[in-house]
Every structure is written in structure tokens, then in C-alpha cells.
């Protein structure tokens, strides 16, 4: 999992990424020194808090959640039973990064089917 | 300025002149020059919006923006309620600011000084180019670290941003920069007074009172400081009497700023509710146009506390309002934890549609897009609305 995630390192504009379970447990993250625990916990809280009303509004299945802020962007993509979160720059053109992320997501999806964590 | 001075033709080339630098432009300007004394006389003897309009337009065509600005200021003072005069004032103010910006840019390049950077920032603010204004002021305090005016102006600009974003980091910067401006120039009491007002606004009344006391030690008759001390003392006494405040403890400004950021509102500021209500009302008027433009049935305004409004009034709680409020609140907390700054927009994209939330000042505008392929167009319309570029759809 870490090997796949490391392919995102060095992608222009990407500051960090993590793969987490839907209840907020981090499976892998980059860069190593970054502490993503709080972000994972809150992303998990977001998913839980919106789950019921999203279903009622037929807003399922979730494909991507993008949070754009003054300093950057946070992308959240569900991957089977896991979720991939990417923290990127606000100014960078994201299409190239998103293409990378999509490719990564597909790989993670294949891997998660073979090797279901936890 | 008398009429003979007016009648002297201006020979300074300018942007409007450059655009009409041909035979037609020459003829038009010749006519304007000939008729200028007449128009000046008309405005002087029978001041009216129409004579003001004629004179200002002639001056603008002749490229005399400075003079047009002087005249329009006078006209605005006399006919403030007239739509034509207001529009004229807006146009000339913009032209004047553009001229000022160019001259300040030139000055910064050729003969840089703290004053030149401040002038550049002021013109950029008038033209709503906040990025340039921030850049000019950052550069000002970097090159001239003893410029009290630079720190004070930067604090003022950040305070505007804080009122919109309520970011704790901005709040800390405002306090630091105002303190620094005061340290650098102790003779100007406007900085500590501004600092005290800001501290009071975030709920740090005891710190605000301490700041005011320091001002009064220097000038015990300072009317504004005395008035602020009186109102602060009343508030503190009431809070102490209610058992909500311990007068012996100090305010934890950092914690107060973080609390405001997390809650998305300034609980201790009585004007905050009114400000948000005004913003909501303004945004609600745009919802029918937004609906027409995007083809989305569900468009709404979301207040920081979670209240949802459409053009008819408050919307009763339903799954959509719940989802939007939860999403906005969680996004705010996540952005803070990830140190991403103020939230600008949130997009929840699903196979069944998309929910888009775009921040507009302190509130947010939401759109539920049923067809995922229409989400980019809906997003563009939301951005246009927030940036004031959304235009009504023409009837077919």
C-alpha cells in the first residue's frame, strides 16, 4: 500500500496523501514525517455525518469530495472499503494530479480486493 | 480654479486620448476643448446632475482624470442620492484609482519608499485587487521594517479578511501588527484604539481595557479612549456580576480566536448577527437567477450557524439542509486541522448528482445538481455569483 502511495510523492502540487479506513484509521500516508491523524479522524467524521442524508437525497455512491481553501485543496476518493485523501496546492492545475490520483485509485481498488486490510 | 484656467487645453497625453488618437478623436477633443469653459460655467452657475455629467464626460474624453475626480467629488457631495451622479462617481473613482495605481507602480520602481508602497496598496484596494495590495504592504514592511503606517495598513487589510474568514491566524496577525505599529509610533493613538476595539470584538474585554488604560496614561483626555473605557467597564462589570468572567484572570486571546474560527461566528459581537442577516438577504435575491442559469431546482443560502434560506425565507430542516450544514461545518474543522486556511468551496460529487457549496463572505451558496455532467457549469455560475459577474438570463 505504501509503495503505491509513494508514487504520488513528487507529483507537482501534491503535499501529502493518505489511505484510511472509513472509520479514520490510517493504513498508509506520505510524507512519512507528516501527522495526518487529525485529518483522517475528521474526514471519517465527515463521511459519517453526511452518509444518511446523502442516501436520502440519492447522492450515492460518492465519487469524489473536493474541499478548496485559501491555502490548498483536499480531495477525498472512496476506494472500496478504504478512502484515499490527497492534500494539494490551491494554485496548481489539478488535472494532471487528478489523472495520477485516478490511476492510483484504480490500482488501490484492485489491491484492496486482493488484500482486504484489517 | 477659474474659467480661464479651465479653458487652457490640457496637453498631457493619457490613456483615453491614446485610444482615440485619430482624426475622429482629434475632432471630438477639439469640440470638447472648445465647449469646456461653457460646461464649467453651466456646472458653476446651475449645478445639476445633467450639467455635472456633461462636464465630467468632457474632462474624461480630454484625459483630465484628476480634474474630473475633483469635479465629481463636489457633485457627489451635492447630489448623493442621484443614480446618475453615483454611477458617474463610481466610474471616475475607478479611473482615478487606475491612474494612481500606475503612478504608484512607477514610483515604487523608480524611487521606492514606504509612502509609495502604501499609495500602491491603497489604489489596489480601491480597485479591489487585494492580492496586489497585500503584496505591496508585505513588501513595504519587509523593506521598511520601521514603517508604522505599513504595519497599521496591513493590519487593517487583514482585519477585512478576518471579518470574512474568521481565521485565527489572521486574528493573531492583526494583534501583532497593531502592537508593532503602536510601538513604532507611540504618538498615534488610532492604532491602540483599533487594537482595543478588535480585542473587545473577539471577547477579550479585559485585554482591551488594559490597552485603553495605556492610551489614557499618555493622554488622559483622549475622548475616544474615554468612551471606549466607559463601555468596556460596563460590559466587564456585567460579565463579572453574571459570574461569566473572573476579573483577576487574563484573557486567552489565542483560545478566543480559535473558538471563533471553529464556530464560524463572533458570538461576542452584537453586529455579527446583523451583518450575516444583511449578507443572506443580498444573496437570496440572486437565487432565482442562479436557478434559471443552472437549471437546478435546489439553490439556497447557508448561514454560518447552519440556517438555510431560499428567496422566500428560512427553509425548514430537511435532508438537504442537514447535509449542507454538516458538510460546511466538517469542512471548516478539517481545513483548520489540515492547516489549509479558509474554506472557499466544497464539492460532493456522486453518481446521483452533486452538491456544491461556494462561500460568499460569511455565508455559503448551495446548489444541488441532479445531473453530474452539469456540475462544472453550475460551479462556474456559483463562482460568477460570488465574484459579482452573474448576469440575469435574457428571456427567449
Interface residues (C-beta under 8 A of the other chain):
Chain A: X38 X39 X42 X43 X45 X46 X49 X50 X52 X53 X54 X56 X57 X58 X59 X60 X61 X62 X63 X64 X65 X66 X67 X68 X69 X70 X71 X72 X73 X74 X87
Chain B: X165 X319 X320 X322 X323 X326 X327 X330 X331 X333 X334 X335 X337 X338 X339 X340 X341 X342 X343 X344 X345 X346 X347 X348 X349 X350 X351 X352 X353 X354 X355 X368 X372
